[in-house]
Amino acid sequence: MSGLTSPTGSPDVLSPLQSDCGNNRSGGRRSSVGFKAGGNKTSPRCLITETKEAGVAAAGEEEIVSPSSKSPRVKGSAQLARWARARRSSRSGRTTATMNMQAEAETQKLSETAVDAYSGDEDGESDDEDGVPAAKCVYMVSDATGWTAEHAVHAALGQFEHCLVDQRCSVDTHLFSQINDVERLMEIIRQAAQEEGLLFYTLGDPQMADAAKEACQLLHVPYVDILGPITDALQSHLGVSPSGLPRGAGAPPRTLSKQYFKRIEAVEFTIRQDDGALPKNLVQADIVLVGVSRTSKTPLSTYMAQKGYKVANVPLVFGIEPPKELFEVDQDKVYALTINPTFLKSIRLARSRSLGMGASSRLSYSDMEHICKELEYSRKLFHQHPQWPVVEVTGKAIEETAAVILRIYHERCSKHHMPRISRRY
């Protein structure tokens, strides 16, 4: 199912799913239905029904479950329990540091207090302590590395930076990767239900995806299937059924391609050419970055090298002439980086503290007057070389700046603005 879904329904009415699971019970003992042929795991249908029962009990609906027929306790993971305790503590006004200090002397007492605090929230107490709303939980589940889900969610969260920054709608994200077991999946969804979280998942196995969908519907957990709609669209477009396996699973070993060796060569070259080293090799570079200290030259170089580009970077220092090789290479390869002076000062102050620089060295490195002189020197140099595109890096992520540079690079290489085929599968 595509899109954000938050279903509602009555827990008193058994769905066909719950009825099927009930048929597997005999004399109060559930029969073992294999998830795979010859397996010994409980069926996904029964696990989802157990998830519903656990959710009803956690919500305090004692009138549905009699005292003599309580649901068995489900053993949760230690990591999920720690997250739950941390959120309860934040709601009751305690910081993590305070909790850690008290833990050595009264671990058991803190555990009981955390349970009481959570029960108080269920009874209707406000999560808003001292005017600061509790952070919203976002869960990301993947049967592989989780890269797709994590980057998709973080890209979407970028649309809410205006409120995330000042904490009016803070968000806690939790990534669960390599989830290939239905029981583990149900455990995560139960935790999301307790935390009133939003669930995103990328599950290649249709059976796992359906289990996640049905469990979320039963526990009223809003969810988004990121991979499903894209897979369905490709299936329709290509006319081929998907494998239903996590990316790379079950595939034959791949031979190392030319692209792989090109990337390795680019990374090795970029490491050797960092911070103006070996200027005689600038002619071999695909891209040459220039800028004053702390304008992200090294992380930019490393990021683009991993994409297969040989990148060199040359620092611009006030009072020191750049190496002559910089002006001898093809000037279309050179890209200039600039930054806001106030922003640069804050970065340099943090950097000097982390390096343990002395007060005198720190003063000259992060002094605003000195920074302005450096930036003015770099601007004059950029003006003398109009072929150098000047890229503003203030407040930008490495990926954003790299995208700008690579767009210009490919426009110059191809002599037109049509995006190139980035990779042929």
C-alpha positions as CSV (number, residue, x, y, z in Angstrom):
1,M,0.0,0.0,0.0
2,S,1.4,3.3,-0.9
3,G,1.1,6.5,1.0
4,L,0.7,7.3,4.7
5,T,-2.0,5.1,6.3
6,S,-3.4,5.3,9.8
7,P,-6.3,2.8,9.9
8,T,-8.9,2.6,12.6
9,G,-11.3,-0.3,13.6
10,S,-12.9,-2.0,16.5
11,P,-10.7,-4.5,18.5
12,D,-13.8,-6.4,19.5
13,V,-14.4,-7.7,16.0
14,L,-12.2,-10.6,14.8
15,S,-10.8,-10.2,11.3
16,P,-10.4,-13.2,9.0
17,L,-6.7,-13.1,9.9
18,Q,-7.4,-13.5,13.6
19,S,-10.0,-16.3,12.9
20,D,-7.4,-18.2,10.9
21,C,-4.9,-17.9,13.7
22,G,-7.5,-19.1,16.2
23,N,-8.1,-22.2,14.1
24,N,-4.5,-23.2,14.8
25,R,-5.1,-23.4,18.5
26,S,-5.8,-26.8,20.1
27,G,-6.4,-27.3,23.8
28,G,-4.9,-23.9,24.7
29,R,-1.7,-24.7,22.8
30,R,-0.9,-23.1,19.5
31,S,0.2,-25.6,16.8
32,S,3.4,-24.9,15.1
33,V,3.0,-23.6,11.5
34,G,6.2,-23.3,9.6
35,F,7.1,-19.9,8.1
36,K,9.2,-21.8,5.6
37,A,8.9,-25.4,4.5
38,G,10.2,-27.6,7.3
39,G,10.6,-24.6,9.6
40,N,9.6,-24.4,13.2
41,K,8.6,-20.7,13.4
42,T,5.1,-19.4,14.3
43,S,3.2,-18.3,11.3
44,P,3.1,-14.6,10.4
45,R,-0.6,-14.6,10.8
46,C,-0.5,-15.8,14.4
47,L,2.4,-13.3,15.2
48,I,0.3,-10.4,13.9
49,T,-2.6,-11.5,16.0
50,E,-0.4,-11.7,19.0
51,T,0.8,-8.2,18.2
52,K,-2.8,-7.0,18.2
53,E,-3.4,-8.7,21.6
54,A,-0.2,-7.2,23.0
55,G,-1.2,-3.8,21.7
56,V,-4.7,-4.0,23.3
57,A,-3.2,-5.0,26.7
58,A,-0.6,-2.2,26.6
59,A,-3.4,0.4,25.8
60,G,-5.0,-0.5,29.1
61,E,-8.2,-2.1,27.7
62,E,-8.6,-4.6,30.6
63,E,-12.3,-5.0,29.9
64,I,-11.5,-7.0,26.8
65,V,-8.9,-9.4,28.4
66,S,-9.9,-11.2,31.6
67,P,-7.4,-11.6,34.4
68,S,-7.4,-15.3,34.0
69,S,-6.4,-15.1,30.3
70,K,-3.6,-12.6,30.1
71,S,-1.4,-12.6,27.0
72,P,2.1,-14.1,27.6
73,R,4.8,-11.6,28.1
74,V,6.9,-11.1,24.9
75,K,10.6,-10.8,25.5
76,G,11.8,-7.5,23.9
77,S,15.2,-6.6,22.8
78,A,17.5,-4.7,25.2
79,Q,18.1,-2.0,22.7
80,L,14.3,-1.2,22.3
81,A,13.9,-1.3,26.1
82,R,16.7,1.2,26.5
83,W,15.1,3.6,24.0
84,A,11.8,3.2,25.8
85,R,13.3,4.0,29.2
86,A,15.2,7.0,27.7
87,R,12.0,8.5,26.2
88,R,10.1,8.0,29.4
89,S,12.9,9.7,31.3
90,S,12.9,12.7,28.9
91,R,9.1,13.0,29.3
92,S,9.4,13.2,33.1
93,G,12.0,16.0,32.9
94,R,15.1,13.9,33.7
95,T,18.2,14.2,31.5
96,T,20.1,11.1,30.3
97,A,23.2,12.3,32.3
98,T,21.2,12.5,35.6
99,M,19.8,9.0,35.0
100,N,23.3,7.6,34.4
101,M,24.6,9.2,37.7
102,Q,21.8,7.6,39.7
103,A,21.8,4.3,38.0
104,E,24.8,2.9,40.0
105,A,23.1,3.3,43.3
106,E,19.5,2.7,42.6
107,T,19.0,0.9,39.3
108,Q,15.9,-1.0,40.4
109,K,14.3,2.2,41.8
110,L,14.8,4.0,38.6
111,S,13.3,1.1,36.6
112,E,10.1,1.2,38.7
113,T,9.9,5.0,38.5
114,A,10.2,4.8,34.7
115,V,7.4,2.4,34.5
116,D,5.2,4.6,36.7
117,A,6.0,7.6,34.6
118,Y,5.0,5.8,31.4
119,S,1.8,4.6,33.1
120,G,1.1,8.2,34.0
121,D,1.4,9.2,30.4
122,E,-1.2,6.6,29.4
123,D,-3.6,7.9,32.0
124,G,-3.7,11.2,30.2
125,E,-0.8,13.2,31.6
126,S,0.7,15.7,29.2
127,D,3.9,14.9,27.4
128,D,4.7,18.6,27.4
129,E,7.0,19.4,30.3
130,D,8.0,23.0,30.9
131,G,6.6,23.9,27.5
132,V,9.0,21.6,25.6
133,P,7.0,18.9,23.5
134,A,8.4,15.4,23.6
135,A,10.2,14.3,20.4
136,K,8.2,12.3,17.9
137,C,9.5,8.9,17.0
138,V,10.2,7.7,13.4
139,Y,11.1,4.1,12.9
140,M,12.9,2.9,9.7
141,V,13.0,-0.9,9.0
142,S,14.9,-2.6,6.2
143,D,15.8,-6.2,5.3
144,A,19.2,-4.9,4.0
145,T,21.4,-2.0,5.0
146,G,18.7,0.5,5.5
147,W,20.4,3.1,3.2
148,T,17.4,3.7,1.1
149,A,14.9,4.2,4.0
150,E,17.4,6.4,6.0
151,H,18.2,8.7,3.1
152,A,14.6,9.0,2.0
153,V,13.4,9.9,5.5
154,H,16.3,12.4,6.1
155,A,15.6,14.0,2.7
156,A,12.0,14.5,3.7
157,L,12.9,15.8,7.2
158,G,14.9,18.5,5.4
159,Q,11.6,20.1,4.5
160,F,10.9,20.6,8.2
161,E,14.2,22.2,9.2
162,H,12.4,25.5,10.0
163,C,10.8,23.8,13.1
164,L,13.4,21.1,13.8
165,V,16.1,23.6,14.5
166,D,14.2,25.5,17.2
167,Q,12.9,22.2,18.7
168,R,9.2,22.9,18.1
169,C,8.8,19.6,16.4
170,S,11.9,17.5,17.3
171,V,12.2,14.0,15.9
172,D,14.0,10.9,17.1
173,T,14.8,8.5,14.2
174,H,15.6,4.8,14.8
175,L,17.0,2.6,12.0
176,F,16.6,-1.2,12.1
177,S,18.6,-3.0,9.4
178,Q,18.9,-6.6,8.4
179,I,15.4,-7.4,9.6
180,N,14.7,-10.8,8.0
181,D,12.6,-12.4,10.7
182,V,8.9,-11.9,11.2
183,E,9.1,-12.1,15.0
184,R,11.7,-9.4,15.1
185,L,9.6,-7.3,12.8
186,M,6.5,-7.7,15.0
187,E,8.6,-6.7,18.1
188,I,9.6,-3.4,16.4
189,I,6.1,-2.6,15.3
190,R,4.8,-3.2,18.9
191,Q,7.4,-0.8,20.1
192,A,6.4,1.8,17.5
193,A,2.8,1.4,18.7
194,Q,3.8,2.1,22.3
195,E,5.8,5.1,21.3
196,E,3.0,6.4,18.9
197,G,5.7,6.4,16.2
198,L,5.6,6.6,12.4
199,L,7.0,3.5,10.6
200,F,8.8,3.5,7.2
201,Y,10.0,0.2,5.7
202,T,11.8,-1.1,2.7
203,L,11.2,-4.9,2.6
204,G,11.9,-6.8,-0.6
205,D,10.1,-10.0,0.5
206,P,6.4,-9.5,-0.3
207,Q,5.4,-11.8,2.7
208,M,7.4,-9.6,5.1
209,A,6.0,-6.4,3.6
210,D,2.4,-7.8,3.9
211,A,3.1,-8.8,7.5
212,A,4.3,-5.3,8.3
213,K,1.3,-3.7,6.6
214,E,-1.2,-5.9,8.5
215,A,0.5,-5.5,11.9
216,C,0.5,-1.7,11.4
217,Q,-3.2,-1.7,10.5
218,L,-4.0,-3.8,13.6
219,L,-2.0,-1.7,16.0
220,H,-3.0,1.6,14.4
221,V,0.6,2.5,13.5
222,P,0.9,5.0,10.6
223,Y,3.2,3.5,8.0
224,V,4.7,4.1,4.6
225,D,5.9,1.3,2.3
226,I,8.8,3.1,0.5
227,L,9.9,0.3,-1.8
228,G,6.6,-1.3,-2.7
229,P,5.1,1.3,-5.0
230,I,8.4,1.7,-6.9
231,T,8.8,-2.1,-7.3
232,D,5.2,-2.3,-8.5
233,A,5.7,0.4,-11.1
234,L,8.9,-1.2,-12.4
235,Q,7.2,-4.5,-12.6
236,S,4.4,-3.0,-14.7
237,H,6.9,-1.1,-16.9
238,L,9.3,-4.0,-17.4
239,G,6.8,-6.8,-17.6
240,V,8.9,-8.9,-15.2
241,S,8.1,-10.1,-11.7
242,P,10.5,-8.9,-8.9
243,S,12.7,-11.5,-7.1
244,G,11.4,-10.6,-3.7
245,L,14.9,-10.7,-2.2
246,P,16.9,-8.0,-0.4
247,R,19.4,-6.3,-2.6
248,G,22.3,-8.5,-3.3
249,A,20.8,-11.6,-1.6
250,G,21.0,-14.8,-3.7
251,A,22.8,-13.1,-6.5
252,P,25.9,-14.8,-8.0
253,P,29.3,-13.3,-7.1
254,R,30.0,-10.3,-9.3
255,T,33.3,-9.9,-11.2
256,L,35.1,-6.7,-10.4
257,S,34.3,-4.2,-13.1
258,K,36.3,-1.4,-14.6
259,Q,34.1,1.1,-12.7
260,Y,35.2,-0.5,-9.4
261,F,38.9,-0.2,-10.2
262,K,38.3,3.4,-11.4
263,R,36.8,4.3,-8.1
264,I,39.7,2.7,-6.2
265,E,42.2,4.6,-8.3
266,A,40.3,7.9,-7.8
267,V,40.3,7.4,-4.0
268,E,44.0,6.7,-3.9
269,F,44.8,9.7,-6.1
270,T,42.7,12.0,-4.0
271,I,44.3,10.9,-0.7
272,R,47.7,11.6,-2.2
273,Q,46.7,15.0,-3.4
274,D,45.0,16.3,-0.3
275,D,45.8,19.8,1.1
276,G,48.1,20.8,-1.8
277,A,50.4,17.9,-1.8
278,L,52.3,16.9,-4.9
279,P,51.2,19.9,-7.1
280,K,53.0,18.4,-10.1
281,N,50.2,15.8,-10.3
282,L,47.4,18.4,-10.6
283,V,47.4,17.8,-14.4
284,Q,46.1,14.3,-13.8
285,A,43.1,15.5,-11.7
286,D,39.6,15.6,-13.1
287,I,38.6,18.3,-10.6
288,V,40.8,20.8,-8.6
289,L,39.3,22.6,-5.6
290,V,40.7,25.8,-4.3
291,G,39.7,27.8,-1.2
292,V,40.8,29.0,2.2
293,S,41.1,26.7,5.2
294,R,37.8,25.1,6.4
295,T,35.8,25.4,3.2
296,S,35.2,21.6,3.1
297,K,37.8,20.9,0.4
298,T,38.9,17.6,1.9
299,P,35.5,16.1,2.6
300,L,34.3,17.2,-0.8
301,S,37.3,15.6,-2.5
302,T,36.8,12.4,-0.7
303,Y,33.0,12.3,-1.4
304,M,33.6,12.8,-5.2
305,A,36.5,10.4,-5.3
306,Q,34.2,7.6,-4.1
307,K,32.1,8.3,-7.2
308,G,35.1,7.8,-9.4
309,Y,36.5,11.3,-9.9
310,K,40.2,12.2,-9.3
311,V,40.0,15.3,-7.1
312,A,42.9,17.4,-5.9
313,N,42.6,20.4,-3.5
314,V,44.8,23.4,-3.0
315,P,44.5,25.6,0.1
316,L,44.7,29.4,-0.3
317,V,46.7,31.0,2.4
318,F,46.9,34.8,2.8
319,G,50.5,36.0,2.1
320,I,51.5,32.7,0.3
321,E,51.4,32.3,-3.4
322,P,49.6,29.2,-4.7
323,P,51.7,26.7,-6.6
324,K,52.4,27.6,-10.2
325,E,51.0,24.3,-11.4
326,L,47.5,25.5,-10.4
327,F,47.6,28.1,-13.2
328,E,49.2,25.7,-15.8
329,V,46.5,23.0,-15.7
330,D,43.3,23.2,-17.8
331,Q,41.4,26.1,-16.0
332,D,38.1,24.4,-16.7
333,K,39.1,21.8,-14.0
334,V,39.4,24.4,-11.2
335,Y,36.5,25.1,-8.9
336,A,36.6,27.9,-6.2
337,L,35.0,27.6,-2.8
338,T,33.9,30.5,-0.7
339,I,32.1,30.9,2.6
340,N,30.5,33.4,4.9
341,P,33.1,34.9,7.3
342,T,30.9,34.5,10.5
343,F,30.2,30.9,9.6
344,L,33.9,30.3,8.9
345,K,34.9,31.8,12.3
346,S,32.6,29.4,14.2
347,I,34.0,26.4,12.3
348,R,37.6,27.5,12.9
349,L,36.9,28.1,16.6
350,A,35.5,24.5,17.0
351,R,38.4,23.1,15.0
352,S,41.0,24.9,17.1
353,R,39.5,23.7,20.3
354,S,39.4,20.1,19.1
355,L,43.1,20.3,18.1
356,G,44.0,21.8,21.5
357,M,45.6,24.9,19.9
358,G,47.1,27.5,22.2
359,A,45.4,30.8,22.8
360,S,47.8,32.8,20.5
361,S,47.5,30.3,17.6
362,R,43.7,30.1,18.1
363,L,43.4,33.9,18.0
364,S,45.2,34.3,14.7
365,Y,43.4,31.3,13.1
366,S,39.9,32.4,14.1
367,D,40.3,36.1,14.3
368,M,37.6,37.9,12.3
369,E,40.0,40.5,10.9
370,H,42.4,37.7,9.7
371,I,39.5,35.7,8.2
372,C,38.2,38.7,6.2
373,K,41.7,39.3,4.8
374,E,41.9,35.7,3.7
375,L,38.5,35.8,2.1
376,E,39.3,39.1,0.3
377,Y,42.6,37.6,-0.9
378,S,40.7,34.6,-2.3
379,R,38.1,36.8,-4.0
380,K,40.7,38.8,-5.8
381,L,42.3,35.6,-7.0
382,F,38.9,34.2,-8.2
383,H,38.3,37.5,-10.0
384,Q,41.5,37.2,-11.9
385,H,40.4,33.7,-13.1
386,P,36.8,34.1,-14.4
387,Q,36.9,30.5,-15.7
388,W,36.8,29.2,-12.1
389,P,33.2,28.7,-11.0
390,V,32.8,30.1,-7.5
391,V,30.6,27.8,-5.3
392,E,29.1,29.1,-2.0
393,V,29.4,26.4,0.7
394,T,27.9,28.2,3.7
395,G,25.4,26.0,5.4
396,K,25.4,23.4,2.6
397,A,25.8,19.7,3.0
398,I,28.7,18.0,1.2
399,E,26.3,16.3,-1.1
400,E,24.7,19.6,-2.1
401,T,28.0,21.3,-3.0
402,A,29.2,18.2,-4.8
403,A,26.1,18.1,-6.9
404,V,26.7,21.7,-8.0
405,I,30.3,21.0,-9.0
406,L,29.5,17.8,-10.8
407,R,26.7,19.4,-12.8
408,I,29.1,22.1,-14.0
409,Y,31.8,19.5,-14.7
410,H,29.5,17.3,-16.9
411,E,28.1,20.3,-18.7
412,R,31.6,21.3,-19.6
413,C,32.6,17.8,-20.6
414,S,29.5,17.2,-22.8
415,K,29.1,20.8,-24.0
416,H,25.3,20.6,-23.5
417,H,22.9,20.6,-20.6
418,M,21.2,17.2,-21.2
419,P,21.9,15.1,-18.1
420,R,24.2,12.2,-18.9
421,I,23.3,8.5,-18.3
422,S,24.8,8.2,-14.8
423,R,25.0,4.4,-15.0
424,R,23.8,1.7,-17.3
425,Y,22.4,-1.5,-15.7
